[in-house]
Amino acid sequence: MPASASSGSLLSHSIADSPLAPPIRVAVVPVAVALTALAAQFTIPLPFTAVPFVLTPLAVLLCGAALGSRLGCITQALYLLAGAAGLSVFAPSVTLPPGVLRLFGPTGGYLLAYPVAAFVTGWLAERGWDRRYLTSAAAMLAGLAVIYVGGVSWYALSVTHSFAAAVAGGFLPFVAVDVVKVAAAAALLPQAWRLVGRRA
């Protein structure tokens, strides 16, 4: 990104001049948690893998990009805490364990990677990567890579005991669709910057 690109998250710039900035920052956290939980409800179980198709990663990346590294990370950590406490925020499933056990189940690696992925995406966004389409997509792909690394690694350790099998069951069935989703969602961030009157 050019050195002249302003730093900070989309949220920070949107509320920079508002006297209500602190309470707005507090308020957006449960809203982002709720959006992540809502995305998790759109799930499709697949017969050949214990990993379902979900929309949650997209919500994680968008929240990280819009809220910034720290708030994005906090939001996803609170999402995990809510799920671990037994709230129905994780993807509904008849095969995956409920509550805190979900974090130790086949999809635990993906879930535990969410705060890190939000932080990485938000950190890049704060440095201007979300002002243009290509770098916005790159920031979200970096976060997506974090999710896959965490998810596939844990899937290999806990389920398949084979990295190749974990890739086949936890990466290959999903990556093409996830990349398409990122390619579409990445266009939202530069448009949002235009709406708040900030230039790249």
Secondary structure, DSSP 8 states (H G I E B T S, - for coil): --TTS--S-HHHHHTTT-TTHHHHHHHHHHHHHHHHHHHHTSEE--TT-S--EESHHHHHHHHHHHH-HHHHHHHHHHHHHHHHTT-TTS---SSS--GGGGGGSTTHHHHHHHHHHHHHHHHHIIIIITSSHHHHHHHHHHHHHHHHHHHHHHHIIIIIS-HHHHHHHHTTTTHHHHHHHHHHHTTHHHHHHHHTT---
